Amino acid sequence: TYRADYQGTNGCDSSYVRFVRVHKSYRFTQDAVICASEAPYPWRGGSYSVSGTYHTEYKTVDGQDSIYQLNLIVYPEKNRIEQIEMCHGEVFTYKGNTYRSDTILIDTLLTPQGCDSIVRYVVRFHHDYYYHDTLVVSTDQLPIRWHNKELTVSGTHKAEYTTIHGCDSIYECYLVVYPTHVIIKDTAIC
């Protein structure tokens, strides 16, 4: 309230009173934290799926601003696939269970923010490979080239490899070497 007193020219007092009403603006802030599976987040007539700051403005009956602010955090859920390669004869153990053949395991965990995290374990068992050859040769055919090796004596020879999955691939050769006999025959012609 403002008041102004004046004295008029004829000696009479005059008073002016002005009533001023100040309407204040309003500002409201809301913080929200959700997991991605809970999106969209409904707020003030809109739907929001991405982390950010959102505003909505209204006018009061007196024409003043009312501003609403949403601070939204959307935490992602982590979905991943893990490929696990095993060799035949090995055992895969997960949460106390053992697996010896191909399997898919699904596990739901929580992120530090409390959101679901789905992990799919794809477990594949690969075979070991075993190959066996038998070679019979005479000494005049030596050396024999086999798997980047030169073989010169009878016996069992091995070449061992590892497959791309880390499994054994074994080649075995049983080599038999016979002596070469040269027969010279004297023939007499009468």
Disulfide bonds with the S-S distance in Angstrom:
Cys35-Cys115 2.07
Cys87-Cys167 2.13
